[in-house]
Amino acid sequence: MVWELGNGDVIRCRKRSEREGVTLWNPHIQDMDEDVLYHLSLGSGSHDLREMFGDVKYVCMGGTPHRMKVFAEYMLKVLGYTLPTGTQLQDISEKSHRYAMYKVGPVLSISHGMGIPSASILLHEVIKLMYHAGVKDPIFFRIGTCGGIGLEPGTVVITEQAFDGQVRPFLDTIILGEVVSRPATLDQYLADTLLSISNPGEDGFQTVKGKTISTDDFYEGQGRLDGAICDYSEEDKMRFLKKVSEMGIVNMEMEALVFAALTHKAGIRSAVLCVTLLDRLCGDQITTPKEELLAWQERPQQIVARFILQDMSIKERLAASPSRNHLSKISSSLFAKSQSCFEDN
């Protein structure tokens, strides 16, 4: 299957039917009577995970429970689904008191918290969830916020490559007292596709592809001058930011590195889309009004939703709808775009 991009390039992809389920790089799971996904309040023995999640194709993650509930509600509208009367979206992992998870047809919308440790826990359990549910070839997205470097606030960045605070494309994890380095690699075809379906004229904002630094800290790790502790000068900060900018790095955040490393290790296609809340070359503190920031946070969601809508066939949308007799009117132009490189025969 071939998907042509606007720049003349093509993307060659295997059909869904040719792909396999998620593979775990952990032989010990096979020997367990039950795998308890503690932080999701789910388990392979206590829940029928195949029945609950077997149809999942898109796993979308973001920092806060509120943001991911908003995204789930947005996907209801985009896909034209109507919940049965008297029902509402349910936080599947509410009893865990850790993360929030919502399911809209084949779309999972999950919060991952802030920083690499929190996102790592969530990723381990969601990857195992996909395995136990027998999901074939899911696509993972991180949709969030970031600080831009030389970009206008409100710009959406699609991450091309994730780097650590030392500007290395690896995630270092201390395992049994030893440092294990894993490459933080994202699916370039997926990134190019997401960029190709952005439309600055229609969307009202710019979308770019670039390199991302993920840090272990919001303040000193990102070279801010407004933390409780700061042992460097403004000149030091600006020298570093200008240096990485020349390397093609366009933003900073705190999760892309672990997201890229773990999905790559698991063989899962993934992409990171974040909206810039400020330009770090112009300052450190976010001063934009909250209402505008909330509107900006919906921008990565719009692009991911557009991809999902185009990737799903009309048949799949009808089958996945909570109310199978109802499908909202969707313009003929969107129907025309519904074929993709991931579509079945």
N, C-alpha and C positions, 0 to 999 in steps of 0.2 A: 504494500500500500504506500502511496506517495502523496505527500501534502506539500503543495507549492507555496513558498513564502513570497511576500511582496517584492523582495529584492532579487528574485529570480532563482534563489536557492531552493532545493527540495529536501524534504525530510522523508526518509525511508523507514517505515516502522513495521514490525510484525503485527498481524491481526491479533485481537484479543484471544481468539480460540487457539492460537499457537503459543500462548504464554502459560506459564506455570504458576502455581500458588506461591505464597511467600515462604521462603526457606529460613529456618532458624540456624544460626551458627552456634548452637548449644546442644550437644548430645544428651545432656542431663535431663532436659525437658521430657524426653521420651520415657524416662524411667519413673516419672512422677505420677502418682495416682490422680492428683489434681494440681493444676497450676492456678494459684490464687493471684489475680491481678489486684493486689491490695489497694493501690491508690486510685483504681477505677471502680472499686466496689463490685467487681465481677470475678468469675472463676470458671474454669473449664469444666468443673464438676457441678457447680451450683447453678449454672445457667446454660441454656442451649445456645451457644455462641454462633453456631452455623445458622440457626433459625433467625437469630436477632441481627446478625451482621454479615451474613453470607453474601448479600447483594451490594455491599459497599464497594465503591470504585474510587471515591475521592475523599481523602482525609485532609481536612483543613485545620491548621493549628494557629493560635494566636495567644498573646500574653494573658489577657484578662477574661474571666467568665462573662462579663457584660459584653465585651466585643464579640465573643463567639456566639452568644445568644442572638445578638443583632445580626450577625452573618447568617445564622440559621433561619431567622425570620426573613431575611432578604432572599435566601435561596427558595423559600416557600413561594415568594412572589415571582421570582425569576423563572422557576420551573412550572409555574401555573398550578401549584398544588393547593387544594383546599382541605383543611383538617375537618374530620367529621364534627358535626354540631356537638358542642359541650366538651370538646377536647382542646388541649393546648400542647405546645411543645414541652417535653419532659426532659429535665436534666437527669440523664441516665446514671450519672456518677454522683448524684447529690449526696448520698449517704457516706461517701468517702471523705467529704469535707476537704478535699484536696484540689480536684480539678472539676471542671464542668464539661459535660458531653451532651450534644444534641444530634439527633439523626433526622435527616430530611431525605427520604428515599435513599439513593446510593451515596449521599453526602454525609460525612461525619464532621461535625464542627466541635473542636475541643480546645480548651484553654491549656497552656503549658506553663503558666507562671512566668517568673522573671529570672533570667540567667541560665547558664549552662547546666548547673546541677538539677534544677527543677525540670528543665526541658528534657534532660537526659532520662530522668525517671519516667516521664510521660512517654517518651519515644520507645523505651524498652518495652513497656507494657502495651502500647498500641501496636507495635510490630508483632508482639506475641498474640495480641487479640486478632490481628489479621490472619495469622497462622492458624490459630484454633478455629477461626470462622471459615477457613478454606477459601479466603478471598484470593482471586487471581489478579495479579498485576495492578495493585492499587497505585494511585498517584498521590503523593504527599505534597502539601503546600504549607509554607509558613507565611502568614499574612500579618504584618505588624508595623511598627514605627521605628524610626532611626534618626540619627543626626547626619545630615548631609555634609559633604566636603566640597564646596564650590558649586553647589546646586541650589536653585531657588526653593525655599520651603514650600512643601506641598507636592514636590516631584516624587513620582513612584520609581523606585529602584528595583530592577530585577537582578538578583545577584548572579554574576558570572562565575566567581570563584570566592570562597570564604577563606579568610586568613585569621591567625591568632594575633595577640597583642605584639608579638615579635615579627609580625608580617611573614609568617610561615603558613603554608596551606595544609596544616596538619592539626589534629586535635590530640593533645597529650593527656592520657589518662593514667593515673598511678594504680596499677593492678598488682597485688601481692608484693608491694614494695618496689616494683619496677615501673619505669615509665614506658608506656606503650603508645606509639604514635600511629595515628590512622589518617589517611588522606581525606581531606574535606572536599569531596567532589560532587558537583551537581550536574544534572542532565542538561547538556547544552542545547539539544534539540528542543526540549521542553521550554527552556529559557527563550530561545529564538522564536518559538511559536507564540509564546505569551507576548513578546515584544511586537510581533507582526500583527497581532489582533488589537493592539492599543491604537487609539485614534485621538491624537491631541486636539484636533479641531472639534470633534464631537464630544470628547470627554471633558474638555476644559482644563486639562492638566497635561504636563509632560511625563513621559515614561522613558526611562533610559536603562541600559544594561551596563553594569560595571562591577568592580571588585569591592568586597565588603570585609571590614575588620570586625571580628567578634571579640569582645573583651570579657574579662572576669569581673569587671567592676564598672560602675557607672561614672564614678568621679575620677580618681587617679588613673585608673586603667584606660580611660578615654582622654586623658590629658586635660581635664577640666581644671579651672582655676578657682572654683567655688565650693570645693569640698571642705570637710572639717580639717583635713590635713593636706598640705601641698608644699612639696620641697623643690619645686622647679619654677622657672620664671615664665612669663608670657612669651618671651623670645624662644625659650626651649619648646614650648607648646607649638608655636607657629612654625618653627623650623621643622618639627616632626610632621605636622599636618601638610605642609607644602611638599615635603619629601614623599609622603605616601600618595598625595594627589598626583604627583608626577609619575607614579607607578600605576596609575589607573584606578586607584581606590577612591570611591565616590561616597561612601557612607560608613558609619559605625553603629553597631548594635550589640546584642549580647547573646544571641541564640543561633545564628546562621551556621557557626562552626560545628556545633554538635549535631545540628539538624542535618547538615551535609555529610558529616562523617558517618553517622549511624545509618542513615538511609542508604548511603553508598555501600557500606559494609553488608547491609541486608539485601542489596540488589534491588532497591526500590527507587523508581524514578521520582525526583523531587525538585521543587523550585522554591525560591524565597523571594517574596515581594514585600517591600517596606516603603512607607511614605516618609519623606523627610519632614521633621518638625521644625528644623532650623538649619542654618548654614554655620558649621563650626568655625569657619574662617572669620565669621562676623561676631561670634560670641558663644557663650556656654549655656545660658539660661533660656528656657522656653517661655516666651512672653506673649505668644499668640493667644487670643481669647479662646476659652474652652470650647465654645460652640463651633468655632472654625476648626479647631483641632479634631473634634468629633467628626466633622464633615470630611476632613482630610483622611481620617482613618478608614473611611468607606472606599477610598479610591483603589487600594489593592484588591479589596473585595469585589469591586466591579469587574476588574480584569479577570480574576479567577472565575467568577460567576459566568462571564462571557465565554471563557474556555470550556467550562463544564457544559453549558448550554449547547455549544457547537459540537462538543465531543459526544454528547448523548444523542442517540437516534430518537426519532419521534416514538417509535415502538417502546423503547426503554423508558421514556418519560411517562407514557401511559401506564406501563406495567408497574412502575415504582410509585405512582401517585397514591396517597392515602385514600383518595376518593376516585376510583378508577373510572367512574362515569363523568368526571369533571376534569377538563383541561382548559385553563383560561386561554383566551385568544392571544396568540403569539403571531407577530407579523410575519408575512410571507418571506421577508428578507432573512429573518432568523431561521426559518425552516430551511431555506436554501443553503444556509451555512452549516446545517447540522451534520453533514458528512465530514469525517475526519480520518486521520491516519490510524486511529485506534478502533474504527468501526468494524463490526463483524461483517461477514459475507452478506 
